[in-house]
Amino acid sequence: MNLSELWRLYEADKRIQGFSPKTLKAYSLQHKMLMLELGDLAITEVTLTMLKEYLAKQAKRLKPSSLGHRIRFVRSLFR
């Protein structure tokens, strides 16, 4: 399974849980940003180091609250 397939399953799960369209749109943006950085890798190829480097890079330009949102999304996606 690759990141784009993981996103489809994740989004479907969140819709079933009743997440609002606005929240899903925000999560979609977070996913697009992750895909721009990592590409559509197989989830088995994604390492903790890759994710930490991605978040560290984002930390340079984001407010703490925005970075927190991005961190929560990444944690939730890979749970």
PDB file of N, CA, C and O in Angstrom:
ATOM      1  N   MET A   1       0.846  -1.165   0.000  1.00  0.00           N
ATOM      2  CA  MET A   1       0.000   0.000   0.000  1.00  0.00           C
ATOM      3  C   MET A   1       0.901   1.241   0.000  1.00  0.00           C
ATOM      4  O   MET A   1       1.893   1.304   0.726  1.00  0.00           O
ATOM      5  N   ASN A   2       0.536   2.220  -0.824  1.00  0.00           N
ATOM      6  CA  ASN A   2       1.320   3.453  -0.866  1.00  0.00           C
ATOM      7  C   ASN A   2       0.578   4.583  -0.146  1.00  0.00           C
ATOM      8  O   ASN A   2      -0.543   4.395   0.327  1.00  0.00           O
ATOM      9  N   LEU A   3       1.200   5.733  -0.068  1.00  0.00           N
ATOM     10  CA  LEU A   3       0.623   6.850   0.691  1.00  0.00           C
ATOM     11  C   LEU A   3      -0.714   7.322   0.139  1.00  0.00           C
ATOM     12  O   LEU A   3      -1.594   7.716   0.904  1.00  0.00           O
ATOM     13  N   SER A   4      -0.878   7.288  -1.185  1.00  0.00           N
ATOM     14  CA  SER A   4      -2.161   7.726  -1.748  1.00  0.00           C
ATOM     15  C   SER A   4      -3.282   6.745  -1.388  1.00  0.00           C
ATOM     16  O   SER A   4      -4.404   7.169  -1.114  1.00  0.00           O
ATOM     17  N   GLU A   5      -2.994   5.453  -1.384  1.00  0.00           N
ATOM     18  CA  GLU A   5      -3.992   4.457  -0.971  1.00  0.00           C
ATOM     19  C   GLU A   5      -4.306   4.595   0.511  1.00  0.00           C
ATOM     20  O   GLU A   5      -5.461   4.493   0.924  1.00  0.00           O
ATOM     21  N   LEU A   6      -3.269   4.827   1.307  1.00  0.00           N
ATOM     22  CA  LEU A   6      -3.464   5.030   2.744  1.00  0.00           C
ATOM     23  C   LEU A   6      -4.387   6.220   2.979  1.00  0.00           C
ATOM     24  O   LEU A   6      -5.266   6.167   3.839  1.00  0.00           O
ATOM     25  N   TRP A   7      -4.186   7.302   2.210  1.00  0.00           N
ATOM     26  CA  TRP A   7      -5.031   8.487   2.361  1.00  0.00           C
ATOM     27  C   TRP A   7      -6.488   8.167   2.041  1.00  0.00           C
ATOM     28  O   TRP A   7      -7.382   8.611   2.762  1.00  0.00           O
ATOM     29  N   ARG A   8      -6.744   7.414   0.987  1.00  0.00           N
ATOM     30  CA  ARG A   8      -8.137   7.088   0.633  1.00  0.00           C
ATOM     31  C   ARG A   8      -8.820   6.328   1.762  1.00  0.00           C
ATOM     32  O   ARG A   8      -9.972   6.608   2.094  1.00  0.00           O
ATOM     33  N   LEU A   9      -8.116   5.371   2.351  1.00  0.00           N
ATOM     34  CA  LEU A   9      -8.689   4.613   3.468  1.00  0.00           C
ATOM     35  C   LEU A   9      -8.884   5.490   4.705  1.00  0.00           C
ATOM     36  O   LEU A   9      -9.898   5.396   5.397  1.00  0.00           O
ATOM     37  N   TYR A  10      -7.894   6.342   4.966  1.00  0.00           N
ATOM     38  CA  TYR A  10      -7.955   7.241   6.124  1.00  0.00           C
ATOM     39  C   TYR A  10      -9.132   8.204   5.988  1.00  0.00           C
ATOM     40  O   TYR A  10      -9.897   8.403   6.932  1.00  0.00           O
ATOM     41  N   GLU A  11      -9.268   8.800   4.800  1.00  0.00           N
ATOM     42  CA  GLU A  11     -10.356   9.753   4.586  1.00  0.00           C
ATOM     43  C   GLU A  11     -11.715   9.073   4.720  1.00  0.00           C
ATOM     44  O   GLU A  11     -12.625   9.636   5.329  1.00  0.00           O
ATOM     45  N   ALA A  12     -11.867   7.890   4.168  1.00  0.00           N
ATOM     46  CA  ALA A  12     -13.126   7.151   4.281  1.00  0.00           C
ATOM     47  C   ALA A  12     -13.445   6.868   5.744  1.00  0.00           C
ATOM     48  O   ALA A  12     -14.593   7.000   6.167  1.00  0.00           O
ATOM     49  N   ASP A  13     -12.444   6.485   6.508  1.00  0.00           N
ATOM     50  CA  ASP A  13     -12.632   6.213   7.926  1.00  0.00           C
ATOM     51  C   ASP A  13     -13.099   7.468   8.671  1.00  0.00           C
ATOM     52  O   ASP A  13     -13.999   7.404   9.509  1.00  0.00           O
ATOM     53  N   LYS A  14     -12.483   8.594   8.358  1.00  0.00           N
ATOM     54  CA  LYS A  14     -12.851   9.850   9.029  1.00  0.00           C
ATOM     55  C   LYS A  14     -14.248  10.306   8.627  1.00  0.00           C
ATOM     56  O   LYS A  14     -14.962  10.888   9.443  1.00  0.00           O
ATOM     57  N   ARG A  15     -14.648  10.051   7.383  1.00  0.00           N
ATOM     58  CA  ARG A  15     -16.023  10.377   6.956  1.00  0.00           C
ATOM     59  C   ARG A  15     -17.029   9.547   7.755  1.00  0.00           C
ATOM     60  O   ARG A  15     -18.045  10.063   8.221  1.00  0.00           O
ATOM     61  N   ILE A  16     -16.734   8.262   7.905  1.00  0.00           N
ATOM     62  CA  ILE A  16     -17.606   7.372   8.674  1.00  0.00           C
ATOM     63  C   ILE A  16     -17.715   7.857  10.116  1.00  0.00           C
ATOM     64  O   ILE A  16     -18.780   7.767  10.727  1.00  0.00           O
ATOM     65  N   GLN A  17     -16.608   8.372  10.662  1.00  0.00           N
ATOM     66  CA  GLN A  17     -16.605   8.871  12.029  1.00  0.00           C
ATOM     67  C   GLN A  17     -17.323  10.208  12.167  1.00  0.00           C
ATOM     68  O   GLN A  17     -17.523  10.691  13.281  1.00  0.00           O
ATOM     69  N   GLY A  18     -17.711  10.809  11.046  1.00  0.00           N
ATOM     70  CA  GLY A  18     -18.496  12.044  11.092  1.00  0.00           C
ATOM     71  C   GLY A  18     -17.673  13.319  11.110  1.00  0.00           C
ATOM     72  O   GLY A  18     -18.171  14.363  11.531  1.00  0.00           O
ATOM     73  N   PHE A  19     -16.434  13.258  10.667  1.00  0.00           N
ATOM     74  CA  PHE A  19     -15.620  14.472  10.605  1.00  0.00           C
ATOM     75  C   PHE A  19     -16.237  15.444   9.610  1.00  0.00           C
ATOM     76  O   PHE A  19     -16.798  15.027   8.596  1.00  0.00           O
ATOM     77  N   SER A  20     -16.137  16.718   9.891  1.00  0.00           N
ATOM     78  CA  SER A  20     -16.746  17.736   9.039  1.00  0.00           C
ATOM     79  C   SER A  20     -15.994  17.871   7.714  1.00  0.00           C
ATOM     80  O   SER A  20     -14.809  17.549   7.634  1.00  0.00           O
ATOM     81  N   PRO A  21     -16.687  18.349   6.675  1.00  0.00           N
ATOM     82  CA  PRO A  21     -16.012  18.584   5.395  1.00  0.00           C
ATOM     83  C   PRO A  21     -14.830  19.551   5.529  1.00  0.00           C
ATOM     84  O   PRO A  21     -13.825  19.399   4.834  1.00  0.00           O
ATOM     85  N   LYS A  22     -14.943  20.529   6.405  1.00  0.00           N
ATOM     86  CA  LYS A  22     -13.863  21.492   6.613  1.00  0.00           C
ATOM     87  C   LYS A  22     -12.621  20.792   7.195  1.00  0.00           C
ATOM     88  O   LYS A  22     -11.496  21.061   6.773  1.00  0.00           O
ATOM     89  N   THR A  23     -12.834  19.910   8.149  1.00  0.00           N
ATOM     90  CA  THR A  23     -11.731  19.156   8.747  1.00  0.00           C
ATOM     91  C   THR A  23     -11.095  18.241   7.710  1.00  0.00           C
ATOM     92  O   THR A  23      -9.870  18.148   7.631  1.00  0.00           O
ATOM     93  N   LEU A  24     -11.917  17.566   6.916  1.00  0.00           N
ATOM     94  CA  LEU A  24     -11.400  16.675   5.879  1.00  0.00           C
ATOM     95  C   LEU A  24     -10.609  17.451   4.835  1.00  0.00           C
ATOM     96  O   LEU A  24      -9.610  16.953   4.315  1.00  0.00           O
ATOM     97  N   LYS A  25     -11.048  18.660   4.530  1.00  0.00           N
ATOM     98  CA  LYS A  25     -10.319  19.498   3.576  1.00  0.00           C
ATOM     99  C   LYS A  25      -8.946  19.871   4.149  1.00  0.00           C
ATOM    100  O   LYS A  25      -7.945  19.857   3.432  1.00  0.00           O
ATOM    101  N   ALA A  26      -8.908  20.201   5.430  1.00  0.00           N
ATOM    102  CA  ALA A  26      -7.636  20.531   6.084  1.00  0.00           C
ATOM    103  C   ALA A  26      -6.709  19.318   6.095  1.00  0.00           C
ATOM    104  O   ALA A  26      -5.512  19.453   5.845  1.00  0.00           O
ATOM    105  N   TYR A  27      -7.250  18.145   6.379  1.00  0.00           N
ATOM    106  CA  TYR A  27      -6.446  16.919   6.369  1.00  0.00           C
ATOM    107  C   TYR A  27      -5.941  16.620   4.958  1.00  0.00           C
ATOM    108  O   TYR A  27      -4.814  16.158   4.782  1.00  0.00           O
ATOM    109  N   SER A  28      -6.772  16.884   3.963  1.00  0.00           N
ATOM    110  CA  SER A  28      -6.368  16.668   2.579  1.00  0.00           C
ATOM    111  C   SER A  28      -5.172  17.548   2.226  1.00  0.00           C
ATOM    112  O   SER A  28      -4.241  17.103   1.554  1.00  0.00           O
ATOM    113  N   LEU A  29      -5.202  18.778   2.673  1.00  0.00           N
ATOM    114  CA  LEU A  29      -4.072  19.683   2.441  1.00  0.00           C
ATOM    115  C   LEU A  29      -2.811  19.151   3.124  1.00  0.00           C
ATOM    116  O   LEU A  29      -1.728  19.175   2.539  1.00  0.00           O
ATOM    117  N   GLN A  30      -2.952  18.676   4.349  1.00  0.00           N
ATOM    118  CA  GLN A  30      -1.810  18.116   5.070  1.00  0.00           C
ATOM    119  C   GLN A  30      -1.227  16.924   4.306  1.00  0.00           C
ATOM    120  O   GLN A  30      -0.010  16.768   4.205  1.00  0.00           O
ATOM    121  N   HIS A  31      -2.118  16.094   3.772  1.00  0.00           N
ATOM    122  CA  HIS A  31      -1.672  14.927   3.006  1.00  0.00           C
ATOM    123  C   HIS A  31      -0.937  15.359   1.741  1.00  0.00           C
ATOM    124  O   HIS A  31       0.096  14.782   1.402  1.00  0.00           O
ATOM    125  N   LYS A  32      -1.450  16.359   1.045  1.00  0.00           N
ATOM    126  CA  LYS A  32      -0.798  16.845  -0.177  1.00  0.00           C
ATOM    127  C   LYS A  32       0.601  17.365   0.125  1.00  0.00           C
ATOM    128  O   LYS A  32       1.535  17.124  -0.639  1.00  0.00           O
ATOM    129  N   MET A  33       0.746  18.072   1.232  1.00  0.00           N
ATOM    130  CA  MET A  33       2.059  18.585   1.617  1.00  0.00           C
ATOM    131  C   MET A  33       3.033  17.426   1.891  1.00  0.00           C
ATOM    132  O   MET A  33       4.196  17.481   1.494  1.00  0.00           O
ATOM    133  N   LEU A  34       2.553  16.399   2.561  1.00  0.00           N
ATOM    134  CA  LEU A  34       3.384  15.228   2.847  1.00  0.00           C
ATOM    135  C   LEU A  34       3.787  14.522   1.547  1.00  0.00           C
ATOM    136  O   LEU A  34       4.934  14.102   1.391  1.00  0.00           O
ATOM    137  N   MET A  35       2.838  14.398   0.623  1.00  0.00           N
ATOM    138  CA  MET A  35       3.128  13.747  -0.658  1.00  0.00           C
ATOM    139  C   MET A  35       4.130  14.551  -1.486  1.00  0.00           C
ATOM    140  O   MET A  35       4.971  13.974  -2.175  1.00  0.00           O
ATOM    141  N   LEU A  36       4.042  15.873  -1.420  1.00  0.00           N
ATOM    142  CA  LEU A  36       5.001  16.707  -2.152  1.00  0.00           C
ATOM    143  C   LEU A  36       6.420  16.467  -1.648  1.00  0.00           C
ATOM    144  O   LEU A  36       7.376  16.463  -2.423  1.00  0.00           O
ATOM    145  N   GLU A  37       6.538  16.270  -0.358  1.00  0.00           N
ATOM    146  CA  GLU A  37       7.852  16.067   0.253  1.00  0.00           C
ATOM    147  C   GLU A  37       8.381  14.647   0.037  1.00  0.00           C
ATOM    148  O   GLU A  37       9.541  14.466  -0.334  1.00  0.00           O
ATOM    149  N   LEU A  38       7.540  13.648   0.266  1.00  0.00           N
ATOM    150  CA  LEU A  38       7.997  12.259   0.247  1.00  0.00           C
ATOM    151  C   LEU A  38       7.722  11.531  -1.059  1.00  0.00           C
ATOM    152  O   LEU A  38       8.400  10.553  -1.375  1.00  0.00           O
ATOM    153  N   GLY A  39       6.756  11.985  -1.806  1.00  0.00           N
ATOM    154  CA  GLY A  39       6.316  11.242  -2.981  1.00  0.00           C
ATOM    155  C   GLY A  39       5.320  10.171  -2.563  1.00  0.00           C
ATOM    156  O   GLY A  39       4.978  10.053  -1.387  1.00  0.00           O
ATOM    157  N   ASP A  40       4.864   9.404  -3.520  1.00  0.00           N
ATOM    158  CA  ASP A  40       3.867   8.367  -3.239  1.00  0.00           C
ATOM    159  C   ASP A  40       4.560   7.048  -2.908  1.00  0.00           C
ATOM    160  O   ASP A  40       4.425   6.058  -3.626  1.00  0.00           O
ATOM    161  N   LEU A  41       5.299   7.061  -1.813  1.00  0.00           N
ATOM    162  CA  LEU A  41       6.049   5.883  -1.381  1.00  0.00           C
ATOM    163  C   LEU A  41       5.127   4.797  -0.845  1.00  0.00           C
ATOM    164  O   LEU A  41       4.001   5.061  -0.422  1.00  0.00           O
ATOM    165  N   ALA A  42       5.630   3.585  -0.876  1.00  0.00           N
ATOM    166  CA  ALA A  42       4.962   2.496  -0.147  1.00  0.00           C
ATOM    167  C   ALA A  42       5.113   2.816   1.334  1.00  0.00           C
ATOM    168  O   ALA A  42       6.161   3.303   1.760  1.00  0.00           O
ATOM    169  N   ILE A  43       4.078   2.547   2.118  1.00  0.00           N
ATOM    170  CA  ILE A  43       4.144   2.919   3.535  1.00  0.00           C
ATOM    171  C   ILE A  43       5.255   2.176   4.269  1.00  0.00           C
ATOM    172  O   ILE A  43       5.743   2.642   5.299  1.00  0.00           O
ATOM    173  N   THR A  44       5.652   1.026   3.742  1.00  0.00           N
ATOM    174  CA  THR A  44       6.748   0.289   4.365  1.00  0.00           C
ATOM    175  C   THR A  44       8.093   0.983   4.142  1.00  0.00           C
ATOM    176  O   THR A  44       9.063   0.697   4.843  1.00  0.00           O
ATOM    177  N   GLU A  45       8.152   1.889   3.173  1.00  0.00           N
ATOM    178  CA  GLU A  45       9.386   2.627   2.885  1.00  0.00           C
ATOM    179  C   GLU A  45       9.513   3.905   3.708  1.00  0.00           C
ATOM    180  O   GLU A  45      10.598   4.477   3.809  1.00  0.00           O
ATOM    181  N   VAL A  46       8.411   4.350   4.291  1.00  0.00           N
ATOM    182  CA  VAL A  46       8.417   5.578   5.075  1.00  0.00           C
ATOM    183  C   VAL A  46       9.029   5.282   6.439  1.00  0.00           C
ATOM    184  O   VAL A  46       8.574   4.391   7.157  1.00  0.00           O
ATOM    185  N   THR A  47      10.058   6.034   6.784  1.00  0.00           N
ATOM    186  CA  THR A  47      10.738   5.815   8.059  1.00  0.00           C
ATOM    187  C   THR A  47      10.437   6.952   9.025  1.00  0.00           C
ATOM    188  O   THR A  47      10.006   8.033   8.624  1.00  0.00           O
ATOM    189  N   LEU A  48      10.669   6.691  10.282  1.00  0.00           N
ATOM    190  CA  LEU A  48      10.503   7.710  11.303  1.00  0.00           C
ATOM    191  C   LEU A  48      11.438   8.888  11.023  1.00  0.00           C
ATOM    192  O   LEU A  48      11.063  10.044  11.219  1.00  0.00           O
ATOM    193  N   THR A  49      12.632   8.595  10.574  1.00  0.00           N
ATOM    194  CA  THR A  49      13.595   9.648  10.248  1.00  0.00           C
ATOM    195  C   THR A  49      13.057  10.545   9.135  1.00  0.00           C
ATOM    196  O   THR A  49      13.183  11.767   9.210  1.00  0.00           O
ATOM    197  N   MET A  50      12.463   9.954   8.115  1.00  0.00           N
ATOM    198  CA  MET A  50      11.875  10.748   7.019  1.00  0.00           C
ATOM    199  C   MET A  50      10.803  11.690   7.542  1.00  0.00           C
ATOM    200  O   MET A  50      10.750  12.861   7.168  1.00  0.00           O
ATOM    201  N   LEU A  51       9.953  11.166   8.410  1.00  0.00           N
ATOM    202  CA  LEU A  51       8.867  11.976   8.955  1.00  0.00           C
ATOM    203  C   LEU A  51       9.413  13.097   9.841  1.00  0.00           C
ATOM    204  O   LEU A  51       8.923  14.225   9.790  1.00  0.00           O
ATOM    205  N   LYS A  52      10.415  12.788  10.644  1.00  0.00           N
ATOM    206  CA  LYS A  52      11.020  13.806  11.506  1.00  0.00           C
ATOM    207  C   LYS A  52      11.681  14.901  10.669  1.00  0.00           C
ATOM    208  O   LYS A  52      11.568  16.083  10.991  1.00  0.00           O
ATOM    209  N   GLU A  53      12.366  14.509   9.603  1.00  0.00           N
ATOM    210  CA  GLU A  53      13.004  15.495   8.733  1.00  0.00           C
ATOM    211  C   GLU A  53      11.964  16.373   8.045  1.00  0.00           C
ATOM    212  O   GLU A  53      12.159  17.580   7.901  1.00  0.00           O
ATOM    213  N   TYR A  54      10.862  15.764   7.622  1.00  0.00           N
ATOM    214  CA  TYR A  54       9.769  16.518   7.008  1.00  0.00           C
ATOM    215  C   TYR A  54       9.211  17.543   7.992  1.00  0.00           C
ATOM    216  O   TYR A  54       9.032  18.710   7.645  1.00  0.00           O
ATOM    217  N   LEU A  55       8.939  17.107   9.210  1.00  0.00           N
ATOM    218  CA  LEU A  55       8.368  18.006  10.215  1.00  0.00           C
ATOM    219  C   LEU A  55       9.370  19.079  10.643  1.00  0.00           C
ATOM    220  O   LEU A  55       8.979  20.220  10.891  1.00  0.00           O
ATOM    221  N   ALA A  56      10.643  18.735  10.733  1.00  0.00           N
ATOM    222  CA  ALA A  56      11.666  19.730  11.080  1.00  0.00           C
ATOM    223  C   ALA A  56      11.758  20.798  10.000  1.00  0.00           C
ATOM    224  O   ALA A  56      11.905  21.982  10.302  1.00  0.00           O
ATOM    225  N   LYS A  57      11.673  20.385   8.753  1.00  0.00           N
ATOM    226  CA  LYS A  57      11.691  21.332   7.637  1.00  0.00           C
ATOM    227  C   LYS A  57      10.474  22.262   7.709  1.00  0.00           C
ATOM    228  O   LYS A  57      10.588  23.464   7.473  1.00  0.00           O
ATOM    229  N   GLN A  58       9.319  21.697   8.035  1.00  0.00           N
ATOM    230  CA  GLN A  58       8.098  22.490   8.144  1.00  0.00           C
ATOM    231  C   GLN A  58       8.160  23.456   9.327  1.00  0.00           C
ATOM    232  O   GLN A  58       7.595  24.549   9.276  1.00  0.00           O
ATOM    233  N   ALA A  59       8.841  23.049  10.377  1.00  0.00           N
ATOM    234  CA  ALA A  59       8.931  23.868  11.597  1.00  0.00           C
ATOM    235  C   ALA A  59       9.614  25.201  11.338  1.00  0.00           C
ATOM    236  O   ALA A  59       9.369  26.177  12.047  1.00  0.00           O
ATOM    237  N   LYS A  60      10.466  25.244  10.329  1.00  0.00           N
ATOM    238  CA  LYS A  60      11.188  26.478  10.020  1.00  0.00           C
ATOM    239  C   LYS A  60      10.271  27.573   9.502  1.00  0.00           C
ATOM    240  O   LYS A  60      10.589  28.757   9.618  1.00  0.00           O
ATOM    241  N   ARG A  61       9.126  27.186   8.927  1.00  0.00           N
ATOM    242  CA  ARG A  61       8.262  28.192   8.311  1.00  0.00           C
ATOM    243  C   ARG A  61       6.854  28.283   8.896  1.00  0.00           C
ATOM    244  O   ARG A  61       6.082  29.166   8.520  1.00  0.00           O
ATOM    245  N   LEU A  62       6.522  27.393   9.797  1.00  0.00           N
ATOM    246  CA  LEU A  62       5.170  27.369  10.355  1.00  0.00           C
ATOM    247  C   LEU A  62       5.118  27.920  11.770  1.00  0.00           C
ATOM    248  O   LEU A  62       6.094  27.861  12.519  1.00  0.00           O
ATOM    249  N   LYS A  63       3.956  28.458  12.115  1.00  0.00           N
ATOM    250  CA  LYS A  63       3.692  28.842  13.504  1.00  0.00           C
ATOM    251  C   LYS A  63       3.589  27.560  14.317  1.00  0.00           C
ATOM    252  O   LYS A  63       3.270  26.505  13.769  1.00  0.00           O
ATOM    253  N   PRO A  64       3.854  27.638  15.617  1.00  0.00           N
ATOM    254  CA  PRO A  64       3.757  26.429  16.457  1.00  0.00           C
ATOM    255  C   PRO A  64       2.400  25.729  16.373  1.00  0.00           C
ATOM    256  O   PRO A  64       2.340  24.499  16.374  1.00  0.00           O
ATOM    257  N   SER A  65       1.319  26.492  16.300  1.00  0.00           N
ATOM    258  CA  SER A  65      -0.006  25.863  16.227  1.00  0.00           C
ATOM    259  C   SER A  65      -0.193  25.105  14.910  1.00  0.00           C
ATOM    260  O   SER A  65      -0.786  24.027  14.892  1.00  0.00           O
ATOM    261  N   SER A  66       0.311  25.668  13.815  1.00  0.00           N
ATOM    262  CA  SER A  66       0.213  24.994  12.513  1.00  0.00           C
ATOM    263  C   SER A  66       1.082  23.748  12.481  1.00  0.00           C
ATOM    264  O   SER A  66       0.684  22.717  11.939  1.00  0.00           O
ATOM    265  N   LEU A  67       2.253  23.847  13.057  1.00  0.00           N
ATOM    266  CA  LEU A  67       3.133  22.685  13.132  1.00  0.00           C
ATOM    267  C   LEU A  67       2.485  21.593  13.981  1.00  0.00           C
ATOM    268  O   LEU A  67       2.556  20.412  13.638  1.00  0.00           O
ATOM    269  N   GLY A  68       1.861  21.980  15.072  1.00  0.00           N
ATOM    270  CA  GLY A  68       1.160  21.018  15.921  1.00  0.00           C
ATOM    271  C   GLY A  68       0.077  20.279  15.164  1.00  0.00           C
ATOM    272  O   GLY A  68      -0.096  19.072  15.337  1.00  0.00           O
ATOM    273  N   HIS A  69      -0.654  20.999  14.325  1.00  0.00           N
ATOM    274  CA  HIS A  69      -1.701  20.376  13.518  1.00  0.00           C
ATOM    275  C   HIS A  69      -1.082  19.362  12.559  1.00  0.00           C
ATOM    276  O   HIS A  69      -1.609  18.263  12.385  1.00  0.00           O
ATOM    277  N   ARG A  70       0.026  19.732  11.942  1.00  0.00           N
ATOM    278  CA  ARG A  70       0.692  18.841  10.996  1.00  0.00           C
ATOM    279  C   ARG A  70       1.205  17.588  11.715  1.00  0.00           C
ATOM    280  O   ARG A  70       1.090  16.481  11.190  1.00  0.00           O
ATOM    281  N   ILE A  71       1.758  17.757  12.889  1.00  0.00           N
ATOM    282  CA  ILE A  71       2.257  16.616  13.669  1.00  0.00           C
ATOM    283  C   ILE A  71       1.111  15.680  14.038  1.00  0.00           C
ATOM    284  O   ILE A  71       1.236  14.462  13.913  1.00  0.00           O
ATOM    285  N   ARG A  72      -0.002  16.246  14.492  1.00  0.00           N
ATOM    286  CA  ARG A  72      -1.162  15.419  14.868  1.00  0.00           C
ATOM    287  C   ARG A  72      -1.686  14.644  13.655  1.00  0.00           C
ATOM    288  O   ARG A  72      -2.067  13.479  13.773  1.00  0.00           O
ATOM    289  N   PHE A  73      -1.701  15.294  12.495  1.00  0.00           N
ATOM    290  CA  PHE A  73      -2.174  14.606  11.288  1.00  0.00           C
ATOM    291  C   PHE A  73      -1.259  13.428  10.954  1.00  0.00           C
ATOM    292  O   PHE A  73      -1.738  12.324  10.693  1.00  0.00           O
ATOM    293  N   VAL A  74       0.039  13.655  10.961  1.00  0.00           N
ATOM    294  CA  VAL A  74       0.980  12.581  10.609  1.00  0.00           C
ATOM    295  C   VAL A  74       0.853  11.413  11.599  1.00  0.00           C
ATOM    296  O   VAL A  74       0.848  10.251  11.192  1.00  0.00           O
ATOM    297  N   ARG A  75       0.753  11.718  12.873  1.00  0.00           N
ATOM    298  CA  ARG A  75       0.579  10.651  13.880  1.00  0.00           C
ATOM    299  C   ARG A  75      -0.693   9.865  13.618  1.00  0.00           C
ATOM    300  O   ARG A  75      -0.698   8.634  13.649  1.00  0.00           O
ATOM    301  N   SER A  76      -1.770  10.592  13.359  1.00  0.00           N
ATOM    302  CA  SER A  76      -3.067   9.937  13.134  1.00  0.00           C
ATOM    303  C   SER A  76      -3.047   9.081  11.867  1.00  0.00           C
ATOM    304  O   SER A  76      -3.581   7.972  11.854  1.00  0.00           O
ATOM    305  N   LEU A  77      -2.432   9.598  10.807  1.00  0.00           N
ATOM    306  CA  LEU A  77      -2.382   8.880   9.538  1.00  0.00           C
ATOM    307  C   LEU A  77      -1.643   7.546   9.676  1.00  0.00           C
ATOM    308  O   LEU A  77      -2.055   6.541   9.097  1.00  0.00           O
ATOM    309  N   PHE A  78      -0.565   7.545  10.434  1.00  0.00           N
ATOM    310  CA  PHE A  78       0.256   6.331  10.531  1.00  0.00           C
ATOM    311  C   PHE A  78      -0.095   5.448  11.721  1.00  0.00           C
ATOM    312  O   PHE A  78       0.594   4.459  11.972  1.00  0.00           O
ATOM    313  N   ARG A  79      -1.137   5.777  12.451  1.00  0.00           N
ATOM    314  CA  ARG A  79      -1.569   4.911  13.547  1.00  0.00           C
ATOM    315  C   ARG A  79      -2.147   3.628  13.041  1.00  0.00           C
ATOM    316  O   ARG A  79      -2.561   2.782  13.834  1.00  0.00           O
TER     317      ARG A  79
END
